[in-house]
């Protein structure tokens, strides 16, 4: 049984969040003493998430959103499937490596709007039915590969004892910028404000899957467990070959230098963006902000222009303060 209370967000704040994140039709809840912020639909699935039946050959990738999740999924899936680039190119990531709590984002109101926008296209209806089905009801073949943005404390408590887990962390400034553009891009989020307002939401732990620091620290605390591999996105990008070898060793896979080079080329953001399909697309799925780059963006470390000099100064102070009680240190700081 989930050992935490699920409570609705205070009414005025909930109205504010729903006004700025128009994709959420039912509002938000906060969970437990850490006040994990999640869509209200979480309450319908929380127990099933927490008591999910694990297998010893499961491989989980856990991240706070926009932390290099898709890149790590592709790396893990290819290593665990004998470098099967053909299947990777022809089967969307959502089918090969399903998103554990994806159904939280797909409410009936949202789907009704999509059906109307797409004139009740039968192909769209079939796709929406797939998106609405919880992973815990799917009959997935072993070895299962599962992605989640839920923190460790909301996942099955024996996860690290029974299954393989890879946790990926990314520095908060790059995360916030990427999450901002992602929330503007997709109709399921449809963020309406500017970046300074979004950054305040991020700092105040009022974005879905926040608080960011608690998420990261739970991953960091689990890093010494036998079945856990903790990676920094910055290390993956800056030293791809070593990260590939480390992940292969963790998964118990032998890999040749030739395979390492093939993976490095495949995972280069310029190639990766072209060859990997994350979600099987349907017409009219994006939000009104069509100027956004796409699900896979820059894939870089730093170099963002969204922060003013003053914002950057206060952000660095905020980061330093939140790292003061831990030995966690991001590679780029």
C-alpha positions as CSV (number, residue, x, y, z in Angstrom):
1,X,0.0,0.0,0.0
2,X,1.3,3.5,-0.9
3,X,2.5,4.9,2.4
4,X,1.8,8.6,1.5
5,X,-1.2,10.8,1.4
6,X,-2.4,12.2,-1.9
7,X,-3.9,15.7,-1.5
8,X,-5.3,18.2,-4.0
9,X,-3.2,21.3,-4.6
10,X,-4.6,24.4,-2.8
11,X,-7.5,25.8,-4.8
12,X,-6.1,29.2,-5.8
13,X,-2.7,27.6,-6.8
14,X,-4.5,24.9,-8.7
15,X,-6.4,27.5,-10.7
16,X,-3.1,29.3,-11.4
17,X,-1.4,26.2,-12.6
18,X,-4.3,25.1,-14.8
19,X,-4.3,28.5,-16.3
20,X,-0.6,28.4,-17.2
21,X,-0.6,24.7,-18.1
22,X,-3.8,24.4,-20.2
23,X,-3.1,20.8,-21.1
24,X,-4.1,19.6,-17.6
25,X,-7.9,19.4,-17.5
26,X,-8.4,18.0,-14.0
27,X,-5.8,19.8,-11.8
28,X,-2.9,18.6,-9.7
29,X,-2.2,16.8,-6.5
30,X,0.8,16.7,-4.1
31,X,2.0,13.4,-2.6
32,X,3.6,12.7,0.7
33,X,5.9,14.9,2.9
34,X,8.1,15.8,-0.1
35,X,5.0,17.1,-1.9
36,X,5.6,15.4,-5.3
37,X,3.5,17.4,-7.8
38,X,1.5,15.2,-10.2
39,X,-1.6,15.4,-12.3
40,X,-4.8,14.6,-10.3
41,X,-5.2,11.4,-12.3
42,X,-2.2,10.0,-10.3
43,X,-4.6,9.1,-7.5
44,X,-6.3,6.6,-9.8
45,X,-3.1,4.7,-10.4
46,X,-0.9,5.3,-7.4
47,X,-1.4,1.9,-5.8
48,X,-0.9,0.0,-9.0
49,X,2.4,1.9,-9.7
50,X,3.6,1.2,-6.2
51,X,2.8,-2.5,-6.2
52,X,3.8,-3.2,-9.8
53,X,4.9,-6.9,-10.2
54,X,8.7,-6.7,-11.0
55,X,10.8,-9.2,-12.8
56,X,14.5,-9.9,-12.3
57,X,15.3,-9.1,-16.0
58,X,13.5,-5.8,-16.0
59,X,15.6,-2.7,-17.0
60,X,14.3,0.6,-15.8
61,X,15.5,4.1,-16.7
62,X,14.6,6.7,-14.1
63,X,15.0,10.4,-14.6
64,X,13.5,13.8,-13.8
65,X,12.0,14.9,-17.1
66,X,14.3,16.2,-19.8
67,X,17.5,14.7,-18.3
68,X,18.6,12.7,-21.4
69,X,16.0,10.1,-20.9
70,X,15.4,9.2,-24.5
71,X,19.1,9.0,-25.3
72,X,19.7,6.7,-22.4
73,X,16.7,4.5,-23.4
74,X,18.1,4.0,-26.8
75,X,21.6,3.2,-25.5
76,X,20.2,0.7,-23.0
77,X,17.7,-0.9,-25.5
78,X,20.4,-1.4,-28.2
79,X,22.9,-2.9,-25.7
80,X,20.2,-5.3,-24.3
81,X,19.0,-6.3,-27.8
82,X,22.2,-7.2,-29.5
83,X,22.6,-3.9,-31.4
84,X,19.4,-4.4,-33.3
85,X,19.4,-1.1,-35.3
86,X,16.8,-2.3,-37.7
87,X,14.1,-2.7,-35.1
88,X,15.2,0.5,-33.5
89,X,14.6,2.3,-36.7
90,X,11.2,0.7,-37.4
91,X,9.6,0.5,-33.9
92,X,8.9,3.7,-31.9
93,X,10.5,4.1,-28.6
94,X,7.1,4.1,-26.8
95,X,6.6,0.5,-27.9
96,X,10.1,-0.7,-27.2
97,X,10.6,1.1,-24.0
98,X,7.2,2.2,-22.6
99,X,6.6,5.2,-20.3
100,X,5.4,3.8,-17.0
101,X,3.0,6.6,-16.0
102,X,2.2,7.9,-19.5
103,X,-1.5,7.4,-18.9
104,X,-1.4,10.2,-16.3
105,X,-1.1,12.7,-19.1
106,X,-3.9,11.3,-21.2
107,X,-7.2,12.2,-19.6
108,X,-10.5,11.6,-21.3
109,X,-11.1,15.3,-21.8
110,X,-7.8,15.6,-23.5
111,X,-8.5,12.6,-25.8
112,X,-12.0,14.0,-26.6
113,X,-10.3,17.2,-27.9
114,X,-7.8,15.2,-30.0
115,X,-10.6,13.1,-31.5
116,X,-12.5,16.2,-32.4
117,X,-9.4,17.9,-33.8
118,X,-8.7,14.8,-35.9
119,X,-12.4,14.3,-37.0
120,X,-12.6,11.0,-35.2
121,X,-10.1,9.4,-37.5
122,X,-10.1,5.6,-36.7
123,X,-6.3,5.5,-36.8
124,X,-6.2,8.3,-34.2
125,X,-8.8,6.5,-32.0
126,X,-6.7,3.4,-32.1
127,X,-3.6,5.3,-31.1
128,X,-5.3,7.2,-28.3
129,X,-6.6,3.9,-26.9
130,X,-3.0,2.6,-26.7
131,X,-1.8,5.8,-25.0
132,X,-4.6,5.5,-22.4
133,X,-3.8,1.9,-21.4
134,X,-1.6,1.8,-18.3
135,X,1.7,0.0,-18.5
136,X,0.7,-2.1,-15.5
137,X,-2.1,-3.7,-17.7
138,X,0.2,-4.4,-20.7
139,X,1.5,-7.9,-21.4
140,X,5.1,-7.0,-22.1
141,X,7.6,-9.6,-23.2
142,X,10.8,-10.1,-21.2
143,X,13.2,-8.5,-20.8
144,X,11.0,-5.5,-20.2
145,X,12.4,-2.0,-20.6
146,X,10.5,0.7,-18.7
147,X,11.0,4.4,-18.5
148,X,9.7,6.5,-15.6
149,X,9.9,10.0,-14.2
150,X,8.4,9.0,-10.9
151,X,10.9,9.2,-8.0
152,X,12.2,6.1,-6.3
153,X,9.9,6.7,-3.3
154,X,6.7,6.4,-5.4
155,X,7.9,3.2,-7.2
156,X,7.8,-0.4,-5.9
157,X,10.0,-0.4,-2.8
158,X,11.9,-3.5,-3.8
159,X,12.7,-2.1,-7.3
160,X,16.5,-1.9,-6.7
161,X,16.6,-5.4,-5.3
162,X,14.7,-7.1,-8.0
163,X,15.4,-5.2,-11.2
164,X,18.2,-3.3,-13.0
165,X,17.8,0.5,-12.6
166,X,19.7,3.2,-14.4
167,X,19.2,6.7,-13.0
168,X,20.3,9.7,-15.1
169,X,20.8,13.2,-13.7
170,X,21.2,16.4,-15.5
171,X,22.1,19.9,-14.2
172,X,19.0,21.9,-13.3
173,X,19.5,24.9,-15.6
174,X,19.6,22.7,-18.7
175,X,16.7,20.6,-17.4
176,X,14.6,23.7,-16.8
177,X,15.2,25.1,-20.3
178,X,14.5,21.8,-22.0
179,X,11.4,21.2,-19.9
180,X,10.1,24.7,-20.6
181,X,10.3,24.1,-24.4
182,X,8.8,20.7,-24.0
183,X,5.9,22.0,-22.1
184,X,5.3,24.7,-24.7
185,X,5.6,22.2,-27.6
186,X,3.0,19.5,-26.5
187,X,-0.7,20.1,-26.3
188,X,-0.8,17.7,-23.4
189,X,1.1,20.4,-21.4
190,X,0.5,23.6,-23.4
191,X,2.4,26.0,-21.1
192,X,1.3,29.6,-21.7
193,X,3.9,31.7,-19.8
194,X,7.4,32.9,-20.4
195,X,10.7,31.4,-19.2
196,X,11.2,33.6,-16.1
197,X,7.8,32.5,-14.8
198,X,8.5,28.9,-15.6
199,X,11.9,29.1,-13.8
200,X,10.1,30.3,-10.7
201,X,7.7,27.3,-10.9
202,X,10.8,25.1,-11.2
203,X,12.5,26.6,-8.2
204,X,9.2,26.5,-6.2
205,X,8.7,22.7,-6.9
206,X,5.6,23.4,-8.9
207,X,6.3,21.5,-12.1
208,X,5.0,17.9,-12.6
209,X,7.4,15.3,-11.1
210,X,9.0,18.0,-8.9
211,X,10.6,18.6,-6.5
212,X,13.7,18.4,-8.7
213,X,16.3,18.2,-5.9
214,X,14.5,15.5,-3.9
215,X,14.2,13.5,-7.2
216,X,17.9,13.8,-7.8
217,X,18.9,13.1,-4.3
218,X,16.9,9.9,-4.1
219,X,18.7,8.7,-7.2
220,X,22.1,9.7,-5.7
221,X,21.3,7.9,-2.4
222,X,20.6,4.7,-4.4
223,X,23.8,4.8,-6.5
224,X,25.7,2.3,-4.4
225,X,23.1,-0.4,-4.7
226,X,24.2,-3.4,-6.7
227,X,21.4,-3.1,-9.3
228,X,21.7,0.7,-9.7
229,X,23.8,2.6,-12.2
230,X,23.9,6.4,-11.7
231,X,24.9,8.4,-14.7
232,X,25.2,12.1,-15.4
233,X,23.8,13.3,-18.7
234,X,26.9,15.6,-19.1
235,X,29.2,12.6,-18.9
236,X,27.2,10.7,-21.5
237,X,27.4,13.6,-23.9
238,X,31.0,14.5,-23.3
239,X,32.4,11.0,-23.0
240,X,30.0,8.8,-24.9
241,X,32.3,5.8,-25.4
242,X,33.1,5.4,-21.7
243,X,29.5,5.8,-20.8
244,X,28.6,3.1,-23.3
245,X,31.2,0.7,-21.9
246,X,30.1,1.4,-18.3
247,X,26.4,0.7,-19.2
248,X,27.3,-2.4,-21.1
249,X,29.2,-3.7,-18.1
250,X,26.3,-2.9,-15.8
251,X,24.0,-4.9,-18.1
252,X,26.4,-7.8,-18.3
253,X,26.9,-7.3,-22.1
254,X,30.1,-7.8,-24.0
255,X,30.7,-5.1,-26.5
256,X,33.5,-4.6,-29.1
257,X,35.3,-1.4,-29.9
258,X,33.5,-1.4,-33.3
259,X,30.1,-1.6,-31.5
260,X,31.1,1.3,-29.3
261,X,31.9,3.4,-32.3
262,X,28.7,2.5,-34.0
263,X,26.7,3.4,-30.9
264,X,28.6,6.7,-30.6
265,X,27.7,7.6,-34.1
266,X,24.1,6.5,-33.7
267,X,23.6,8.4,-30.5
268,X,25.1,11.7,-31.8
269,X,22.3,14.1,-31.5
270,X,22.4,15.1,-35.2
271,X,21.9,11.4,-36.2
272,X,19.8,10.4,-33.3
273,X,17.2,13.1,-34.1
274,X,16.8,11.7,-37.6
275,X,16.6,8.0,-37.0
276,X,14.8,7.5,-33.7
277,X,11.0,7.8,-33.4
278,X,9.9,8.5,-29.9
279,X,6.1,8.4,-30.3
280,X,4.1,7.2,-33.3
281,X,2.7,10.6,-34.5
282,X,-0.9,11.4,-35.2
283,X,-2.1,14.6,-36.8
284,X,-2.7,17.8,-34.8
285,X,-1.0,16.6,-31.6
286,X,1.3,19.6,-30.8
287,X,0.3,22.7,-28.9
288,X,-0.1,26.1,-30.4
289,X,3.5,26.9,-30.0
290,X,4.6,25.3,-33.3
291,X,7.8,27.2,-33.4
292,X,9.3,24.8,-30.9
293,X,12.1,22.6,-32.2
294,X,10.6,19.2,-31.4
295,X,10.7,16.4,-28.8
296,X,14.4,15.9,-29.3
297,X,16.0,19.3,-29.0
298,X,19.6,20.5,-28.7
299,X,21.1,17.6,-26.8
300,X,23.9,19.9,-25.6
301,X,25.4,20.9,-22.2
302,X,25.0,24.6,-21.4
303,X,24.9,27.4,-23.9
304,X,21.2,28.3,-23.1
305,X,20.1,31.9,-23.8
306,X,16.9,31.8,-21.7
307,X,18.7,33.0,-18.5
308,X,19.4,36.7,-18.1
309,X,22.7,37.6,-16.3
310,X,20.7,38.2,-13.1
311,X,18.7,35.0,-13.4
312,X,21.9,33.1,-14.0
313,X,23.5,34.5,-10.9
314,X,20.6,33.7,-8.6
315,X,20.2,30.3,-10.2
316,X,23.9,29.4,-9.5
317,X,23.4,30.5,-5.9
318,X,20.3,28.4,-5.6
319,X,22.1,25.4,-7.0
320,X,25.0,25.9,-4.6
321,X,22.6,26.1,-1.7
322,X,20.8,22.9,-2.6
323,X,24.1,21.0,-3.1
324,X,25.5,22.1,0.2
325,X,24.1,19.1,2.2
326,X,25.3,16.5,-0.3
327,X,28.5,15.3,-2.0
328,X,26.7,15.3,-5.4
329,X,28.4,17.5,-7.9
330,X,27.4,18.0,-11.5
331,X,30.3,17.5,-14.1
332,X,29.6,21.0,-15.6
333,X,30.0,22.9,-12.3
